[in-house]
Amino acid sequence: MREPENCKVSYVGYESPRSTEEVEFEILGLENLILKAKEKISKLKQTAYLVKKAEEKELSSLQELFVEEKWNTIL
């Protein structure tokens, strides 16, 4: 396993909001960031699922998961 890297996230907002508008804008920026994080988590879960299936079938690559069954029966 490789050594983990420092991953940074960024969003548009205010470090110290000073008005109602700035607070609302900060909340919108954070909500957008949360959605981006959820999307990345979803993609990672999908990848983990495919890796697990490939391991269960003892395949050498993920590409082998997508070979049509009819070719497998002919060979």
C-alpha positions, 0 to 999 in steps of 0.5 A: 500500500502506498503512503497516503497523500494530503488531499485538499478540498476547496470551495468558494466562501468566506473564512469569517462571514460578517453578514447574513448574505455572507453566511448564506453564501458560505452555507451554499459553498459548503453544501456544494462541497458536501455534494462533491464529497458525496459524489467522490465517495459514491465513485469509490464505493462503485470501484470497490464493488467492481474490485470485489467482484473481480477478486471473487471471480479470480479475474486478472483485470476489471476489464474481464468483468465486462466480457459478454457471457456468450463469449465465455460459453463459446470459449 
